[in-house]
Amino acid sequence: MTTNINEEVEIAIIGGTGVYDSGLMNDSKRVKIHTPYGATSDFITIGTYAGRKIAFLARHGEHHSHPPHLVPYRANIWALKQLGVKRIIAPCAVGSLRQEIVPGDIVIADQFFDFTKQRDYTFYESSQVCHISVAEPFCKELRSLAIDVLAEMKVPFHPTGTNVAIQGPRYSTKAESEFFRNSVNAHIVGMTLVPECTLARELEMCYLCLAAATDYDSWSKEPVDTASVKKTMAKNLSTVRTALQLILPLIPTTREKCSCGTALENAMI
């Protein structure tokens, strides 16, 4: 383990520990990055894949010790920025709010609705105010690549979807779930998207949400339970890992088809 941050990593994967395959990266090592926001969820694993410098960070820690509402989001994003990361791919587990989004399907989210509370939402809390635009919250170039790859894989996926971010760690009530379906008109519900994706935007990093449906949310006849979620999650891992292996080599070394890298222009007060 090292604290050297002169790595110039290009791309980061933030996800559950099952997403990371020890055979994915060559010459891997674990690094510890000190941040103004405390410790990251875990050490960051750095290596190369297809000639690209890649970082992996377990969002909840190696042993899933950080529940969704206590993930150190600011420390995680700040640390990746210090490594030079410009693009983040973020697999996550979600509940389905639509009959057509079957557990096991992948959703490439294009919008979100924030129902979280009591989280650290910004890096700008003192002398400078930043009103970051998230009208289009996810990198359009990464989304396009993911859509092409999943279509080529011929796996069940949905090229768009609104992700409702809830506080957790509890699941939704039936009333909440029906509200998300019928009033918000959302497609999936999860606990980790916000503020992870908006913090990345504040640091001008591209962000792709690869949401894997693990269950039908509480609106359905079958109540959500952790056992069924874990069972479907295990089946999703193979699809997500394969998608990552195919997406990573396709990511251009320059950012010319998105505006993520200039997100702070006209955002500062």
DAUR-V683839 format. One record per run of one state. SS is the DSSP state (H for helix, E for strand, - for the rest). FROM is the first residue (numbers start at 1). LEN is the number of residues. Records with the same first field share a line. If there is no record, write none. Layout:
SS=FROM-LEN + FROM-LEN
//
This chain:
-=1-1 + 3-8 + 16-1 + 20-6 + 32-12 + 50-2 + 59-9 + 71-2 + 83-4 + 97-9 + 109-2 + 116-14 + 131-9 + 154-3 + 159-3 + 167-7 + 183-5 + 191-2 + 203-3 + 217-9 + 249-11 + 263-5 + 269-1
E=2-1 + 11-5 + 26-6 + 44-6 + 52-7 + 87-10 + 106-3 + 111-5 + 130-1 + 157-2 + 162-5 + 188-3 + 206-11 + 268-1
H=17-3 + 68-3 + 73-10 + 140-14 + 174-9 + 193-10 + 226-23 + 260-3
//
